[in-house]
Structure formats: C-alpha cells, structure tokens
C-alpha cells in the first residue's frame, strides 16, 4: 500500500532531517524555530519522489537522502516565508500556529534562511563514491535554478503580482510551473541522475514530473474550495480571500477536475514509456490527485 510506503520513507527522511539540524552549532532559538517547522510534518512528497525514482532504477534509495532532505528544507523554508504577514499572512500551517506566530517575524525569516543555506551544504557535502565533484556541482546548480528566480521564487513573485486580477489559464499555468512545479521536478531529475539514467529516460521523467507538478497544484486549488480546514491543517478558502486566480475559478470546478485528470493521464503516459520499475511513481501520481490535504 502507498500509505505504508510513505510511512516508511517519512521515518527515514525525518530522522535524517532532524539529525542534520540538531548537530549544528547554532543559537538555541534558531534551532528551535527551524525544528518547529520541520517537525510540523507534511507529506514529504518531494524527498519521497527522489527516493522512489532511485528505486525505480534498482538503486539503494538511502544514497539519495542528503539531496532528498535538502529539497525538503527548501520547501519548508518557502512555507515559513510564505506564511509571513508580508506574503500570505497565514496563522495556521499543518494544523499548528505558523512559525512567526510562535517565534516572531524576525526569527521566522532567519529560520527560513538557515534551512535554505543548509540545503546547499547537504548537497555539497555528499560522500558517495558514485557521485563525482562534477555531479555535485551540477546538482547544486540544478537545485539553485529550481528554487530561485528561474524557479520557485520567480513563480512566487509572479503569483504575488497577479493578486487581484484575473489571469488567463496559460498565465496561471506558467506561474505554477515555476512556483510549485520546479521544486517537484527537481527531485525526480536528481534521483534519475544519481541512478545513472540515460538522457532519454531523464527527458521522459522531466515530462512526467512537469505534468505531476501541475496536477498537484490543480488538486490544491480544488481543496482550497472543497477541502476541510481540520483535515488540511491550513485555512480553506484562502485563495479566494486573497483574490487569487485559481483553476476552479478560471475553468469551473468541473473544468478543473477534467484538467486534473488530463495531467494525470499525461504523466502516466510518460512514465509507462520507461523500461524501469515505475510502480511506486505511478502510485504516487494517483496519491497526488486523490489526496485530501
């Protein structure tokens, strides 16, 4: 069952994450603030995608833990900053008060900064005889592009500027390809690179993860309308309150659900062209479109 698989991988990811943060010689409050958001839990989807990709190629997934956890640190930092009053101004994240509500805005900013920089330290410090210095350099560069101005941060910027106006479906897709999609695509690509995948295989996996990232965002938009705050661990209806364009708003709820099914189908078609053991990746794709939080 995919739930059992997630539980198993989450335990390994969490243990590695906590160890990396706790062993740093950092001020106590900064460490507490970092751990507060990391320990709040979450789906750990990004690291699990990397581990599942490596397993699909018959590789030992634990080799990928440093990069998997680096991606999760970046994701967590982005959530801490997203929740700040200057951004989305949210009080609740994963069922708990947001970081700045507990530690103050300044410490929340610093906790996010520390997680972001620690992520690159993890990748640069990989000790694996199969990973050359050139590959580490390449992985650092790819992660930076996925997280930075050409990726997640660029998408966040475009999303911020789009508040209060109606976007075209193409404009909305472009925002989410960057804001959400780039950091979902990176772990699949990184897992394939670590596993020694051929260029053609990486290309198909990139197409798979592109559709997966859009499916993830469309499901998020649907849950923002239909979801339950208690189950999701964050406030439902926040997109409407912030006057953001969403897939249900632009396409109707039925249209959004059709678009979700389309991207799932396209993702699976890319996956099924690969001569690898893609079962777990296939199950993760189903999980993304069926999740309730």
C-alpha positions as a Markdown table, in Angstrom:
| # | Residue | x | y | z |
|---|---|---|---|---|
| 1 | Unk | 0.0 | 0.0 | 0.0 |
| 2 | Unk | 1.2 | 3.5 | -0.8 |
| 3 | Unk | 0.3 | 4.7 | 2.7 |
| 4 | Unk | 2.7 | 2.2 | 4.2 |
| 5 | Unk | 5.4 | 3.1 | 1.7 |
| 6 | Unk | 5.0 | 6.8 | 2.7 |
| 7 | Unk | 5.2 | 6.0 | 6.4 |
| 8 | Unk | 8.4 | 4.0 | 5.9 |
| 9 | Unk | 10.1 | 6.7 | 3.8 |
| 10 | Unk | 8.9 | 9.6 | 6.1 |
| 11 | Unk | 10.6 | 7.9 | 9.1 |
| 12 | Unk | 13.9 | 7.8 | 7.3 |
| 13 | Unk | 13.6 | 11.3 | 5.9 |
| 14 | Unk | 12.6 | 12.8 | 9.3 |
| 15 | Unk | 15.4 | 11.0 | 11.1 |
| 16 | Unk | 18.0 | 12.4 | 8.7 |
| 17 | Unk | 16.4 | 15.9 | 8.7 |
| 18 | Unk | 16.4 | 16.2 | 12.5 |
| 19 | Unk | 19.9 | 14.9 | 12.8 |
| 20 | Unk | 21.3 | 17.5 | 10.3 |
| 21 | Unk | 19.6 | 20.4 | 12.1 |
| 22 | Unk | 20.3 | 19.3 | 15.7 |
| 23 | Unk | 24.0 | 18.7 | 15.1 |
| 24 | Unk | 24.6 | 22.3 | 14.0 |
| 25 | Unk | 26.3 | 24.7 | 16.4 |
| 26 | Unk | 23.6 | 27.3 | 16.1 |
| 27 | Unk | 21.8 | 29.5 | 18.7 |
| 28 | Unk | 19.1 | 27.6 | 20.6 |
| 29 | Unk | 16.2 | 29.7 | 19.5 |
| 30 | Unk | 17.2 | 29.5 | 15.8 |
| 31 | Unk | 17.5 | 25.7 | 16.1 |
| 32 | Unk | 14.1 | 25.5 | 17.8 |
| 33 | Unk | 12.5 | 27.7 | 15.1 |
| 34 | Unk | 13.9 | 25.5 | 12.3 |
| 35 | Unk | 12.9 | 22.3 | 14.0 |
| 36 | Unk | 9.4 | 23.7 | 14.8 |
| 37 | Unk | 8.5 | 23.9 | 11.1 |
| 38 | Unk | 10.4 | 20.8 | 10.0 |
| 39 | Unk | 8.8 | 18.7 | 12.8 |
| 40 | Unk | 5.3 | 20.0 | 11.9 |
| 41 | Unk | 5.3 | 17.1 | 9.5 |
| 42 | Unk | 3.9 | 17.2 | 6.0 |
| 43 | Unk | 3.6 | 14.8 | 3.1 |
| 44 | Unk | 7.4 | 14.7 | 2.4 |
| 45 | Unk | 6.3 | 14.3 | -1.2 |
| 46 | Unk | 9.4 | 15.8 | -2.7 |
| 47 | Unk | 12.0 | 13.7 | -0.9 |
| 48 | Unk | 9.8 | 10.6 | -1.5 |
| 49 | Unk | 9.7 | 11.3 | -5.2 |
| 50 | Unk | 13.5 | 11.3 | -5.3 |
| 51 | Unk | 13.8 | 8.1 | -3.3 |
| 52 | Unk | 11.1 | 6.4 | -5.4 |
| 53 | Unk | 12.9 | 7.4 | -8.6 |
| 54 | Unk | 16.1 | 5.9 | -7.5 |
| 55 | Unk | 14.3 | 2.7 | -6.5 |
| 56 | Unk | 12.7 | 2.6 | -9.9 |
| 57 | Unk | 16.2 | 2.2 | -11.4 |
| 58 | Unk | 17.1 | -0.5 | -8.9 |
| 59 | Unk | 19.3 | 1.7 | -6.8 |
| 60 | Unk | 19.6 | 2.0 | -3.0 |
| 61 | Unk | 17.4 | 4.9 | -2.1 |
| 62 | Unk | 19.3 | 5.8 | 1.0 |
| 63 | Unk | 22.1 | 7.2 | -1.2 |
| 64 | Unk | 19.6 | 9.9 | -2.1 |
| 65 | Unk | 18.8 | 11.0 | 1.5 |
| 66 | Unk | 21.1 | 14.1 | 1.6 |
| 67 | Unk | 19.5 | 15.6 | -1.6 |
| 68 | Unk | 16.0 | 14.5 | -0.7 |
| 69 | Unk | 16.3 | 16.3 | 2.6 |
| 70 | Unk | 17.9 | 19.3 | 1.0 |
| 71 | Unk | 14.8 | 19.7 | -1.2 |
| 72 | Unk | 12.5 | 19.3 | 1.9 |
| 73 | Unk | 14.5 | 22.0 | 3.7 |
| 74 | Unk | 13.9 | 24.4 | 0.8 |
| 75 | Unk | 10.3 | 23.5 | 0.7 |
| 76 | Unk | 9.9 | 24.2 | 4.5 |
| 77 | Unk | 11.8 | 27.5 | 4.3 |
| 78 | Unk | 9.5 | 28.6 | 1.5 |
| 79 | Unk | 6.4 | 27.8 | 3.7 |
| 80 | Unk | 7.8 | 29.7 | 6.6 |
| 81 | Unk | 8.4 | 32.8 | 4.4 |
| 82 | Unk | 5.0 | 32.3 | 2.6 |
| 83 | Unk | 3.2 | 32.5 | 5.9 |
| 84 | Unk | 4.7 | 35.8 | 6.9 |
| 85 | Unk | 2.5 | 38.9 | 7.0 |
| 86 | Unk | 4.3 | 40.5 | 4.1 |
| 87 | Unk | 3.4 | 37.4 | 2.0 |
| 88 | Unk | 0.3 | 35.3 | 2.6 |
| 89 | Unk | -0.2 | 36.3 | 6.2 |
| 90 | Unk | -1.4 | 32.9 | 7.4 |
| 91 | Unk | -1.9 | 31.9 | 11.1 |
| 92 | Unk | -2.1 | 28.1 | 10.6 |
| 93 | Unk | 0.2 | 25.6 | 8.9 |
| 94 | Unk | -0.1 | 21.9 | 9.1 |
| 95 | Unk | -2.5 | 22.3 | 12.0 |
| 96 | Unk | -0.2 | 24.4 | 14.1 |
| 97 | Unk | 0.4 | 28.1 | 14.5 |
| 98 | Unk | 2.7 | 29.4 | 11.8 |
| 99 | Unk | 6.4 | 29.9 | 12.7 |
| 100 | Unk | 6.2 | 33.7 | 13.1 |
| 101 | Unk | 3.2 | 33.4 | 15.4 |
| 102 | Unk | 5.4 | 31.3 | 17.8 |
| 103 | Unk | 8.9 | 32.8 | 17.3 |
| 104 | Unk | 8.3 | 36.2 | 15.9 |
| 105 | Unk | 8.7 | 37.5 | 12.3 |
| 106 | Unk | 12.5 | 38.1 | 12.5 |
| 107 | Unk | 13.3 | 34.7 | 13.8 |
| 108 | Unk | 11.0 | 33.1 | 11.3 |
| 109 | Unk | 12.9 | 34.9 | 8.5 |
| 110 | Unk | 16.2 | 33.7 | 9.9 |
| 111 | Unk | 14.9 | 30.1 | 10.3 |
| 112 | Unk | 13.9 | 30.0 | 6.7 |
| 113 | Unk | 17.3 | 31.5 | 5.6 |
| 114 | Unk | 19.1 | 28.9 | 7.7 |
| 115 | Unk | 17.2 | 26.0 | 6.2 |
| 116 | Unk | 17.8 | 27.3 | 2.7 |
| 117 | Unk | 21.6 | 27.6 | 3.1 |
| 118 | Unk | 21.8 | 24.3 | 5.0 |
| 119 | Unk | 20.2 | 22.6 | 2.0 |
| 120 | Unk | 23.1 | 23.5 | -0.3 |
| 121 | Unk | 25.6 | 22.5 | 2.4 |
| 122 | Unk | 24.0 | 19.0 | 2.4 |
| 123 | Unk | 24.3 | 18.6 | -1.4 |
| 124 | Unk | 27.9 | 19.9 | -1.5 |
| 125 | Unk | 28.9 | 17.6 | 1.3 |
| 126 | Unk | 27.6 | 14.4 | -0.2 |
| 127 | Unk | 30.0 | 11.5 | 0.4 |
| 128 | Unk | 29.3 | 8.9 | -2.2 |
| 129 | Unk | 31.9 | 7.2 | -4.4 |
| 130 | Unk | 29.3 | 7.2 | -7.2 |
| 131 | Unk | 28.9 | 11.0 | -7.1 |
| 132 | Unk | 31.8 | 12.9 | -8.6 |
| 133 | Unk | 32.7 | 16.5 | -7.7 |
| 134 | Unk | 31.3 | 17.5 | -11.1 |
| 135 | Unk | 28.0 | 15.8 | -10.4 |
| 136 | Unk | 27.7 | 17.5 | -7.0 |
| 137 | Unk | 28.4 | 20.8 | -8.7 |
| 138 | Unk | 25.7 | 20.0 | -11.3 |
| 139 | Unk | 23.2 | 19.0 | -8.7 |
| 140 | Unk | 23.8 | 22.2 | -6.7 |
| 141 | Unk | 23.3 | 24.3 | -9.9 |
| 142 | Unk | 20.1 | 22.5 | -10.8 |
| 143 | Unk | 18.7 | 22.8 | -7.3 |
| 144 | Unk | 19.5 | 26.5 | -7.2 |
| 145 | Unk | 17.7 | 27.1 | -10.5 |
| 146 | Unk | 14.7 | 25.1 | -9.3 |
| 147 | Unk | 14.4 | 27.1 | -6.1 |
| 148 | Unk | 15.5 | 30.6 | -7.3 |
| 149 | Unk | 14.5 | 33.4 | -9.6 |
| 150 | Unk | 14.0 | 31.0 | -12.6 |
| 151 | Unk | 12.0 | 28.5 | -10.4 |
| 152 | Unk | 10.1 | 28.6 | -7.2 |
| 153 | Unk | 10.9 | 32.2 | -6.1 |
| 154 | Unk | 10.2 | 33.5 | -9.6 |
| 155 | Unk | 6.8 | 31.8 | -9.5 |
| 156 | Unk | 6.1 | 33.3 | -6.1 |
| 157 | Unk | 7.0 | 36.7 | -7.4 |
| 158 | Unk | 4.6 | 36.3 | -10.4 |
| 159 | Unk | 1.9 | 34.9 | -8.1 |
| 160 | Unk | 2.2 | 37.9 | -5.8 |
| 161 | Unk | 1.9 | 40.4 | -8.7 |
| 162 | Unk | -1.1 | 38.5 | -10.0 |
| 163 | Unk | -3.3 | 39.0 | -6.9 |
| 164 | Unk | -6.4 | 41.0 | -7.6 |
| 165 | Unk | -6.5 | 40.4 | -11.3 |
| 166 | Unk | -7.9 | 37.6 | -13.5 |
| 167 | Unk | -5.3 | 35.6 | -15.3 |
| 168 | Unk | -5.6 | 33.5 | -18.5 |
| 169 | Unk | -5.3 | 29.8 | -18.0 |
| 170 | Unk | -1.9 | 30.0 | -19.8 |
| 171 | Unk | -0.6 | 32.7 | -17.3 |
| 172 | Unk | -1.8 | 30.6 | -14.3 |
| 173 | Unk | -0.1 | 27.5 | -15.7 |
| 174 | Unk | 3.2 | 29.4 | -16.2 |
| 175 | Unk | 3.1 | 30.6 | -12.6 |
| 176 | Unk | 2.5 | 27.2 | -11.2 |
| 177 | Unk | 5.1 | 25.5 | -13.4 |
| 178 | Unk | 7.6 | 27.7 | -11.6 |
| 179 | Unk | 6.1 | 28.2 | -8.1 |
| 180 | Unk | 5.2 | 24.6 | -7.5 |
| 181 | Unk | 6.4 | 22.6 | -10.5 |
| 182 | Unk | 10.2 | 23.3 | -10.5 |
| 183 | Unk | 10.7 | 22.0 | -6.9 |
| 184 | Unk | 8.6 | 18.9 | -7.6 |
| 185 | Unk | 10.5 | 18.2 | -10.8 |
| 186 | Unk | 14.0 | 18.6 | -9.3 |
| 187 | Unk | 13.9 | 15.5 | -7.0 |
| 188 | Unk | 12.7 | 13.3 | -9.9 |
| 189 | Unk | 15.5 | 14.6 | -12.1 |
| 190 | Unk | 18.1 | 14.3 | -9.3 |
| 191 | Unk | 17.0 | 10.8 | -8.5 |
| 192 | Unk | 17.5 | 9.8 | -12.1 |
| 193 | Unk | 20.9 | 11.4 | -12.3 |
| 194 | Unk | 22.0 | 9.7 | -9.1 |
| 195 | Unk | 20.8 | 6.4 | -10.5 |
| 196 | Unk | 22.8 | 6.8 | -13.8 |
| 197 | Unk | 19.7 | 7.2 | -16.0 |
| 198 | Unk | 20.2 | 7.8 | -19.8 |
| 199 | Unk | 19.4 | 11.2 | -21.3 |
| 200 | Unk | 16.2 | 9.9 | -22.9 |
| 201 | Unk | 15.0 | 8.5 | -19.7 |
| 202 | Unk | 15.6 | 11.8 | -17.9 |
| 203 | Unk | 13.7 | 13.6 | -20.6 |
| 204 | Unk | 10.6 | 11.4 | -20.1 |
| 205 | Unk | 10.9 | 11.7 | -16.3 |
| 206 | Unk | 11.1 | 15.5 | -16.7 |
| 207 | Unk | 7.9 | 15.4 | -18.7 |
| 208 | Unk | 6.3 | 13.1 | -16.1 |
| 209 | Unk | 7.2 | 15.5 | -13.3 |
| 210 | Unk | 6.0 | 18.6 | -15.2 |
| 211 | Unk | 2.5 | 17.1 | -15.5 |
| 212 | Unk | 2.7 | 15.9 | -11.9 |
| 213 | Unk | 3.5 | 19.4 | -10.6 |
| 214 | Unk | 0.5 | 20.9 | -12.5 |
| 215 | Unk | -1.7 | 18.1 | -11.2 |
| 216 | Unk | -0.5 | 18.8 | -7.6 |
| 217 | Unk | -1.4 | 22.5 | -7.9 |
| 218 | Unk | -4.8 | 21.9 | -9.5 |
| 219 | Unk | -5.6 | 19.5 | -6.7 |
| 220 | Unk | -4.5 | 22.2 | -4.2 |
| 221 | Unk | -6.8 | 24.7 | -5.9 |
| 222 | Unk | -9.7 | 22.2 | -5.7 |
| 223 | Unk | -9.0 | 21.5 | -2.0 |
| 224 | Unk | -9.0 | 25.2 | -1.2 |
| 225 | Unk | -12.6 | 25.3 | -2.3 |
| 226 | Unk | -13.8 | 21.8 | -1.2 |
| 227 | Unk | -11.3 | 20.9 | 1.5 |
| 228 | Unk | -11.8 | 20.7 | 5.2 |
| 229 | Unk | -9.6 | 23.0 | 7.3 |
| 230 | Unk | -9.1 | 20.5 | 10.1 |
| 231 | Unk | -8.0 | 17.8 | 7.7 |
| 232 | Unk | -5.8 | 20.0 | 5.6 |
| 233 | Unk | -4.1 | 21.7 | 8.6 |
| 234 | Unk | -4.5 | 25.1 | 7.0 |
| 235 | Unk | -7.3 | 27.5 | 6.3 |
| 236 | Unk | -9.6 | 26.6 | 3.4 |
| 237 | Unk | -10.8 | 29.5 | 1.1 |
| 238 | Unk | -7.5 | 31.4 | 1.4 |
| 239 | Unk | -7.1 | 31.8 | -2.3 |
| 240 | Unk | -10.5 | 33.5 | -2.7 |
| 241 | Unk | -9.8 | 35.8 | 0.2 |
| 242 | Unk | -6.6 | 36.9 | -1.4 |
| 243 | Unk | -8.3 | 37.4 | -4.8 |
| 244 | Unk | -6.0 | 34.9 | -6.5 |
| 245 | Unk | -6.8 | 33.3 | -9.8 |
| 246 | Unk | -7.3 | 29.5 | -9.5 |
| 247 | Unk | -8.1 | 26.6 | -11.8 |
| 248 | Unk | -11.7 | 26.3 | -10.5 |
| 249 | Unk | -12.3 | 30.0 | -10.8 |
| 250 | Unk | -11.0 | 30.1 | -14.4 |
| 251 | Unk | -12.2 | 26.7 | -15.7 |
| 252 | Unk | -15.2 | 26.0 | -13.3 |
| 253 | Unk | -14.9 | 23.2 | -10.7 |
| 254 | Unk | -15.8 | 20.6 | -13.3 |
| 255 | Unk | -13.3 | 22.0 | -15.8 |
| 256 | Unk | -10.5 | 22.0 | -13.1 |
| 257 | Unk | -11.2 | 18.3 | -12.4 |
| 258 | Unk | -11.1 | 17.5 | -16.0 |
| 259 | Unk | -7.7 | 19.3 | -16.3 |
| 260 | Unk | -6.5 | 17.3 | -13.3 |
| 261 | Unk | -7.4 | 14.0 | -14.9 |
| 262 | Unk | -5.7 | 15.2 | -18.2 |
| 263 | Unk | -2.4 | 15.9 | -16.4 |
| 264 | Unk | -2.5 | 12.6 | -14.5 |
| 265 | Unk | -3.1 | 10.7 | -17.8 |
| 266 | Unk | -0.2 | 12.6 | -19.5 |
| 267 | Unk | 2.1 | 12.0 | -16.5 |
| 268 | Unk | 1.4 | 8.3 | -16.6 |
| 269 | Unk | 1.9 | 8.0 | -20.3 |
| 270 | Unk | 5.4 | 9.4 | -20.0 |
| 271 | Unk | 6.1 | 7.1 | -17.1 |
| 272 | Unk | 4.8 | 4.0 | -18.9 |
| 273 | Unk | 7.2 | 4.5 | -21.8 |
| 274 | Unk | 10.1 | 3.9 | -19.4 |
| 275 | Unk | 11.7 | 0.4 | -19.1 |
| 276 | Unk | 12.0 | 0.8 | -15.3 |
| 277 | Unk | 10.1 | -0.4 | -12.2 |
| 278 | Unk | 7.8 | 2.6 | -12.1 |
| 279 | Unk | 5.1 | 1.1 | -9.8 |
| 280 | Unk | 5.8 | 3.4 | -6.8 |
| 281 | Unk | 6.0 | 6.5 | -9.0 |
| 282 | Unk | 2.7 | 5.5 | -10.6 |
| 283 | Unk | 1.1 | 5.1 | -7.1 |
| 284 | Unk | 2.5 | 8.5 | -6.0 |
| 285 | Unk | 0.8 | 10.1 | -9.0 |
| 286 | Unk | -2.5 | 8.6 | -8.0 |
| 287 | Unk | -2.0 | 9.8 | -4.5 |
| 288 | Unk | -1.4 | 13.4 | -5.6 |
| 289 | Unk | -4.7 | 13.6 | -7.4 |
| 290 | Unk | -6.7 | 11.8 | -4.7 |
| 291 | Unk | -5.3 | 13.4 | -1.5 |
| 292 | Unk | -7.5 | 15.3 | 0.9 |
| 293 | Unk | -4.8 | 17.6 | 2.3 |
